[in-house]
Amino acid sequence: MKLLRFGPRGQEKPGILDEDGQVRDLSSVVSDISGSALSDEGLEKIRSTDLSTLPVVQVDRYGPCVGQVGKFICIGLNYSDHAAESGMEVPPEPVIFAKATSAICGPNDNIEIPRGSSATDWEVELGVIIGKETKYVDEANALDHVAGYCVINDISERDFQIKRSGQWVKGKSADTFGPIGPWLVTRDEVIDPQAMSMYLEVNGKRVQDGSTATMVYGVAHVVSYLSQFMSLQPGDVISTGTPPGVGMGQKPEPVYLKPGDKMELGIEGLGVQRQGVVQG
């Protein structure tokens, strides 16, 4: 299933993409794509619904594909070739940092460059959405705790992240720095999360062209690893790292986003995001 949320910011309704590519309103089935709706039981309730009985809607705006996110957790330097372009070594364990949930926005919303920014960057990433409480789960069972997957653009302000004397979170959490969607693709439709091609283009130029196959720490390992340090709850979002080609790594010198730029990014089977860049 491809689950989604649509409508004005803060007033999103739950929806589903049917076999004909039409959006159906799920409001009569679930209150939101969040919490218990992401459990195995909640997803089965949606799956057993006769979609032909649900109203077709015309979507003006897609919201983030999951609502009421409790934690937005990210894994850093999780592609060896991206670590190399960043001038950093692959870490012996996953690097964990967080983005503020206030950074979350819709997949096609404008990206706002923060005031004082000179190094706002892009990162296409595979997003993992947790479906049930996860604590001390082993790697063999970790994927059973995943509700589904999505596209994330982990927008980053590199000077804030690296040069401003603190943890990475301050360079990762500005408003609009977390586009999520367009839809949550349930785990039964993702045969292998470690075999998905991904790309990102800026102004029509392809700058990232990679695959989840080159992750250092795969999804099952990441979910298990995180659950040793904190419990994960339904609707928590994990952003799993990016392949090479970010602005910071461009040659002969870095290239960063500026007002008027356009981005397009996607992951095989998970949909496409398109964002304009504006001054915040």
C-alpha angles and dihedrals in degrees: 000000000000108000122189146164125231140184139058119337110281093012100070120152126207118258144168133214110236128211091270093054093255122137114237123198111243096186092112091055105039133007094226143343091264145085116003092006086072095056120102088256093048093049091047090054089056092043092054093051118108099238092198088071092058122088119257113233134198108230120218094172135016114215125206105299094237126046136207093026111193100189131018104196126181135196116218130211092006096148115065094215091051090050088053094051088049091054091242134119123245104262120241088233131023115284109232126202136151139233119211111254087231086072090068116110141154122291094250100034118121118269112232118214106221121241110269093021122139099159111049108159141186133234125178109211141174110247122211119201118202117228104189140014109293123195128157091346117171121236093249091062100031098100090057086069093057118098094191151304137265145172118270130185105207097204111198136188101215099197091050089045100046110018104038100079104249149070120314092255093086091060093045106046111066117128111282092018092119115057108177126189147329082212144348108242109206117240094248088068094051106077095185122005088197094062105058125120118223137186145176129200130194115202090343095308116118107230101162121044112161148121138240085235089083096057112128092212114031127218096265091051093047094051092047092045094050091048090062090064103035139003114257119220134205108282096023110139126218120194107202106202138272138264121236124289102077119147093254090060099048117123141263084012138349120281119207136188121272134184111285096031119130126213132196122184138165148165124219109271095359103083137244135285125206121191138176120211122231136171112265 
